[in-house]
Amino acid sequence: MVFWAVGTCLTLGILVAFYLSEARGLGGWGLLGVGILSVLIGIALAIATMGVSHLAGRGFSHTVLGGGNLAPRASFSQQEALIIRGRHAEAAAMFQAHLEQHPRDFEAQLALGALYAGPFKDPPAAERAYLAIRSAKPEEAVSYRVGQALIDPYQATGERGKHLAELSRFAERYRDTTAGRLAKRALLELKRDEQ
């Protein structure tokens, strides 16, 4: 890049220098000055071009990949390792201890709810975990996940009223999403089965 810019500017500088020497009577020192000035302009142009290219490339990659502006997702590797080993009670205790220190860590609360809903087969505990998140009024992405997560415990416990209410709430709130449309379809099917 530098060589191309310097070469181009030097070539243009030589042409300008020869023009000036012919038309204006520029001497040897003037030709040398124009040559040096051409090289310096070429170097400055190359450095500026590389700097702008670097910034533009970084900006593009950060936009495309979300680098640098997205918070990393919470990781609970110790709890996950315990769950994999079947030590669910220890994992739940670790989640609860973590939540005492960080009550607005909704990722931990969601993971605890999933632990109750899955391995513990305790839908009421899962419901309490998810409703605790909802009552804290989290951001929309978390509310969406809570709505999805609440549907399963209600279905598992056979609490038809809560199940229908949650399906209806989710279908209405997220009607423009695929999950919202699926919730609406499930709601209509359940109501049709009642008749």
C-alpha positions in Angstrom: 0.0 0.0 0.0 2.7 2.4 1.0 4.8 1.6 -2.1 1.8 2.2 -4.4 0.9 5.5 -2.9 4.5 6.7 -2.8 5.1 5.5 -6.3 1.9 7.2 -7.6 2.6 10.5 -5.8 6.3 10.4 -6.9 5.3 9.8 -10.5 2.8 12.7 -10.4 5.3 14.9 -8.6 8.0 14.2 -11.3 5.4 15.1 -14.0 4.5 18.3 -12.2 8.2 19.1 -11.6 9.0 18.7 -15.3 6.0 20.8 -16.3 7.1 23.5 -13.9 10.7 23.3 -15.1 9.6 23.7 -18.7 6.8 26.3 -18.1 8.2 28.3 -15.2 11.9 27.6 -15.4 12.1 25.6 -12.2 15.8 24.8 -11.3 17.4 21.6 -9.9 16.7 22.5 -6.3 13.0 23.1 -7.2 12.8 19.6 -8.9 14.4 18.0 -5.8 11.9 19.8 -3.5 8.9 18.7 -5.6 10.3 15.1 -5.6 10.7 15.1 -1.7 7.3 16.7 -1.3 5.7 14.1 -3.5 7.3 11.3 -1.5 6.0 12.8 1.8 2.5 13.3 0.4 2.5 9.7 -0.7 3.6 8.4 2.7 0.9 10.6 4.4 -1.7 9.4 2.0 -0.8 5.7 2.6 -0.9 6.1 6.4 -4.2 7.9 6.2 -5.6 5.3 3.9 -4.5 2.4 6.1 -5.8 4.1 9.2 -9.2 4.7 7.7 -9.3 1.2 6.3 -8.4 -0.2 9.7 -11.2 1.8 11.4 -13.7 0.9 8.8 -12.9 -2.8 8.9 -13.1 -2.8 12.7 -16.4 -1.0 12.6 -17.8 -3.4 10.0 -16.7 -6.5 11.9 -18.1 -5.1 15.2 -21.4 -4.4 13.5 -21.6 -7.8 11.8 -20.4 -9.8 14.7 -21.6 -7.7 17.6 -18.1 -7.5 19.0 -17.4 -5.2 21.8 -21.0 -4.0 22.4 -22.8 -7.1 23.6 -22.5 -8.2 27.2 -21.3 -11.8 27.4 -23.9 -14.3 28.4 -23.7 -15.4 32.0 -21.9 -18.7 32.5 -22.6 -21.1 35.4 -20.1 -23.8 34.6 -19.9 -25.1 38.2 -23.6 -25.5 38.4 -23.8 -27.0 34.9 -21.0 -29.5 35.8 -23.0 -30.5 38.9 -26.2 -31.0 36.8 -24.3 -33.1 34.3 -23.1 -35.3 37.2 -26.7 -35.6 38.5 -25.9 -33.5 41.6 -29.0 -31.4 41.2 -29.5 -30.4 44.8 -26.0 -29.0 45.0 -26.5 -27.0 41.7 -29.8 -25.6 43.0 -28.1 -24.6 46.3 -25.3 -22.8 44.3 -27.9 -21.0 42.2 -29.8 -19.9 45.3 -26.6 -18.7 47.0 -25.7 -16.8 43.8 -29.2 -15.2 43.6 -28.9 -14.0 47.2 -25.9 -12.0 46.2 -27.3 -11.0 42.8 -31.1 -11.0 42.9 -31.5 -9.4 39.5 -29.4 -12.1 37.7 -32.2 -13.3 35.6 -30.0 -15.8 33.7 -29.3 -17.6 37.0 -33.0 -17.4 37.9 -34.0 -18.9 34.5 -31.4 -21.6 34.9 -32.8 -22.4 38.4 -36.3 -22.5 37.0 -35.2 -24.9 34.3 -33.5 -27.1 36.9 -36.8 -27.3 38.8 -38.9 -27.9 35.7 -36.5 -30.5 34.3 -34.4 -32.8 36.6 -36.4 -32.0 39.8 -39.8 -32.4 38.1 -41.1 -29.7 40.4 -43.4 -27.5 38.2 -44.6 -25.3 41.2 -41.0 -24.5 42.1 -40.2 -23.7 38.5 -43.3 -21.5 38.4 -42.2 -19.6 41.5 -38.7 -19.0 40.0 -40.2 -17.7 36.7 -42.8 -15.5 38.4 -40.1 -14.0 40.6 -38.4 -12.8 37.4 -41.6 -11.5 36.0 -42.4 -9.5 39.2 -38.9 -7.9 38.9 -40.0 -6.4 35.5 -36.9 -7.5 33.5 -36.0 -6.3 30.0 -38.2 -7.6 27.1 -35.9 -10.4 26.0 -36.0 -11.9 29.4 -39.8 -11.4 29.7 -40.2 -13.3 26.4 -38.1 -16.3 27.7 -40.1 -16.3 31.0 -43.4 -16.4 29.1 -42.2 -19.3 27.1 -40.9 -21.1 30.2 -44.1 -20.7 32.2 -46.2 -22.5 29.6 -44.6 -25.9 30.2 -45.0 -26.1 34.0 -48.7 -25.2 33.7 -49.2 -27.8 31.0 -47.3 -30.4 33.1 -49.4 -29.8 36.2 -52.6 -29.8 34.3 -53.5 -26.4 35.6 -55.7 -25.7 32.7 -56.8 -22.2 33.7 -53.2 -21.0 34.3 -52.1 -22.8 31.1 -54.8 -21.1 29.0 -54.1 -17.7 30.6 -50.3 -17.9 30.0 -50.8 -19.1 26.4 -53.3 -16.2 25.8 -50.9 -13.7 27.4 -48.0 -14.9 25.4 -49.9 -15.1 22.1 -51.2 -11.5 22.6 -47.9 -10.0 23.7 -45.8 -11.7 21.1 -48.3 -12.0 18.3 -45.8 -10.9 15.7 -43.4 -13.7 16.4 -43.4 -17.3 15.4 -43.6 -18.4 19.0 -46.6 -16.1 19.6 -48.4 -17.5 16.6 -47.7 -21.1 17.8 -49.1 -20.1 21.2 -52.2 -18.7 19.6 -52.7 -21.9 17.6 -52.2 -24.1 20.8 -54.7 -21.9 22.6 -57.3 -22.3 19.9 -56.8 -26.0 19.8 -57.2 -26.3 23.6 -60.4 -24.2 23.5 -61.7 -26.3 20.6 -61.0 -29.5 22.6 -63.1 -28.1 25.5 -66.2 -27.9 23.3 
